[in-house]
Amino acid sequence: MADCLPFNAVLVDGKFDRVYKAEDWAWYFATFLTTGVFPKPSDGLQVIAFDKMEIRVNAGYAFINGYAYRNRASKGITLSTAEGAMNRIDRVVIRWDLSLKDIYIDVLKGTPSARPTAAALTRNTEIWELALADIYVGKGVTKIQTKDITDQRFNSALCGIVTGTVKEIDASVLTKQFNDFFKTYSKAVSDDFEAYKLAMETYLDSLETSGDSQLAAVVKILTDFEVSSEQQWQEWFDRIQKALASAENGALLAELAELMEDLYETATPDDIDRIIGGTYVDVDYEGGIFEAGSAQDIDEIIGGTYIDAADTGIPEQPDMGDIVNNAFAEV
């Protein structure tokens, strides 16, 4: 192997004094051109989905260990049929094969598994492989789609681009691939959420049917909070906001806030616990609202529909401030 080149051969006694071999030129080019694929065109040697299990490798150029490769036209490759119960990842490679004196495209078929991984690349003095793409072959699939293909051309650990003569890189194809993936992923997330929402609604129905209403109410609160879009969230929040902003409810909240301040000055912790639990009995005040008061009484007071048992006439809407003040007049 020559250690310096190129010098013209001189004919001496009918023989040339030097002969250059392919490996001589290979080490020469390898000093300023790195191994990888050429970045122009930006879709050069890109693996794309085509028809059913067939994929295609676009025309393009590669450079491996000082040896050049050209794929003149789009090359079709049909992947093996998908497994029935397991997934796998097939890896499309360009192989530099010194023993065959050739560079060619091949597929490393993955091992079927519940959690598949791509086959390792072979890289030694005789074989050197560059990964162009990894293809996820799901169990039972009959068609490879764009979302199943992971482009590895720009992954420097598996392939990379040729540098040394590069002035600019056109990343438009890579950007498009990312955008396509994002759209697909967004739809998958949306579909998964709708399935989750339906499952929760079904679970709620089963709880109500079984009579476990308390647990069902808790789950319903959580489910209602998990709205499927910003619009649904805004509609839910607007309803709560309008309810709290109404004049009557606003006045009631003000009354309750004032009342609780008084309670915390005079009431014992036990009194407060019973009031919150709806079982408070005012022993000093006959006829008080909370004398033998129940949780239902409290709900009706807050809702503005409470009717004193002594009133046998047609109930009227009570004044909430008066009810609350009278109820705790002795506190």
Sequence and secondary structure as in RCSB ss.txt:
>XXXX:A:sequence
MADCLPFNAVLVDGKFDRVYKAEDWAWYFATFLTTGVFPKPSDGLQVIAFDKMEIRVNAGYAFINGYAYRNRASK
GITLSTAEGAMNRIDRVVIRWDLSLKDIYIDVLKGTPSARPTAAALTRNTEIWELALADIYVGKGVTKIQTKDIT
DQRFNSALCGIVTGTVKEIDASVLTKQFNDFFKTYSKAVSDDFEAYKLAMETYLDSLETSGDSQLAAVVKILTDF
EVSSEQQWQEWFDRIQKALASAENGALLAELAELMEDLYETATPDDIDRIIGGTYVDVDYEGGIFEAGSAQDIDE
IIGGTYIDAADTGIPEQPDMGDIVNNAFAEV
>XXXX:A:secstr
  SS      EETTEES    HHHHHHHHHTTS SEE  SSTTTT EEEEETTEEEE SEEEEETTEEEEE S E
EEE     SS BEEEEEEEEEETTTTEEEEEEE    BSS       BSSSEEEEEEEEEEE TT     GGGEE
E TT TTT  B  SS      HHHHHHHHHHHHHHHHHHHHHHHHHHHHHHHHHHHHHHHT HHHHHHHHHHHHH
S SSHHHHHHHHHHHHHHHHSHHHHHHHHHHHHHHHHHHHHS HHHHHHHHHT    TTSTT TTTT  HHHHHH
HHHT    TT  S      HHHHHHHHTTT 
